[in-house]
Amino acid sequence: MGFFDLLSMAGGLALFLYGMNLMGDGLSCLAGGRMERVLSRLTDNSVKAVLVGMGVTALIQSSSAATVMVVGFVNSGIMRLEQAVGIIMGANIGTTVTSWILGMAGIRSDFFPVRLLQPTSLSSLLAVAGAALCLSAGGERRKRKSDILMGFALLLWGMETMGGAVEPLSRMPGFGRLFVEFANPILGMLAGIALTAAIQSSSASVGILQALCMTGSVSYGAAIPIIMGQNIGTCVTALLSGIGATVGARRAAMVHLYFNVMGTALFMAVFYGADSVRPFAFLQNAATPLGIAAIHSIFNIVSTVCLLPCSGLLIKLSCLTVREAARGTKAPERFAPPGKL
């Protein structure tokens, strides 16, 4: 893998991250504050809160952004900590939508609808539609719609560029041996944490993993622990957003961390415990982009189903970690008056 391949990889990653940011900003601005009111009002029970978290995150394509938004609501007193837990759990499921879209890159078919939905074709259609909206006369809303379409197109282009840049790695023996090391659950998990913490986006880090899978050198045995670590690494953004915030906001950030750590620990204990009793043959197979998307979704859904009844425990752990006396303030317990929304 030469200098120009590395340059293409960096350029693809830049397009991917910028596209995700542009699309998220466009969606948030287009909502015009309505998203915040939906989040603060439609969370009177835990199941509804999970669904709201899923929906909002699927729209803005970033669990980090959704979680930071929730931390901000708790910080301002708009939302109670108990309401925030379900949204945080749902955000982890909603963010898997991106990986399913990117997973289409691994499908090879001459069937017209399938080819149309593959990133190469879909990104071109979105870019043309976005450019047409941008160049036509219109107000701020049309500009935001153009940002959403262009951001989505850039995200897909970035994924394709990364995939093409890393293709020479498949011919390097050392690259395959590297991912054999990541088949160790602890090393793989640490690699996933480090990558996601560095770029502060689990969607982007999963996208990078899917691009690497196109080389055929990444086995499921190596990919699974990396995915587990990516879910922990994404907590960094929420933890940073809690710095200098109220006790309640910092507790919400800790709930996010505890949820992902406990979900990862539970999933890995059960999965690798079962593997030690009866080894899973598929772990030796080469991972595919759609396979990564499926594992990412299954892990987050199973974690939410198992830990949603334990939301009270997560709140207690966050209260033990972030004590009231630490800042001498009281965590917000009620909604703000309607005039402050």
VENLIN-V716187 format. One line per field, one symbol per residue. ss: DSSP state (2 for helix, 1 for strand, 0 for the rest). psi: psi as a letter, one per 30 degrees, with the letter a starting at -180 (. if undefined). burial: I if it has 24 or more other C-alpha atoms within 12 Angstrom, else O. A space follows every 10 residues. Layout:
ss=???
psi=???
burial=???
This chain:
ss=0022222222 2222222222 2222222222 2002222222 2000022222 2222222222 0022222222 2222220000 2222222222 2222022222 2222220000 0222222022 2222222222 2222200002 2222222222 2222222222 2222222222 2022222222 2000222222 2222222220 0222222222 2220000012 2222222222 2220222222 2000002222 2222222222 2222222222 2222222000 2222010022 2222222222 2222222200 2222222222 2002220000 0000000222 0
psi=jaefeeeeee eeeeeeeeee eeeeeeeeee fhfeeeeeef ehhfleeeee eeeeeeeeef hjeeeeeeee eeeeefgekl eeefeeeeee eeeeffeeee efffffkjkf keeeeefkee eeeeeeeeee eeeeflklae eeeeeeeeee eeeeeeeeee eeeeefefff gjeeeeeefe effjeeeeee eeeeeeeefh jeeeeeeeee eefffgfjle eeeefeeeee fefffeeeee ffkgaleeee eeeeeeeeee eeeeeeeeee efeeefejkj fffflkllee eeeeeeeeee eeeeeefefg eeeeeeeeee ejlefefglk kkflllkeff .
burial=OOOOOOOIIO IIIIIIIIII IIIIIIIIOI OOOOIIIIII IIIIOIIIII IIIIIIIIII IIIIIIIIII IIIIIIIIII IIIIIIIIII IIIIIIIIII IIIIIIIOOO OOOOOOIIII OIIIOIIOII IOIOOOOOOO OIIIIIIIII IIIIIIIIII IIIIIIIIII OOOOIIOOII IIIIIIIIII IIIIIIIOII IIIIIIIIII IIIIIIIIII IIIIIIIIII IIIIIIIIII IIIOIIIIII IIIIIIIIII IIIIIOIIOO IIOOOOOOOO OOIOOIIIII IIIIIIIIII IIIIIOIIOI IOOIIOOIIO OIOOOOOOOO IIOOIOOOOO O
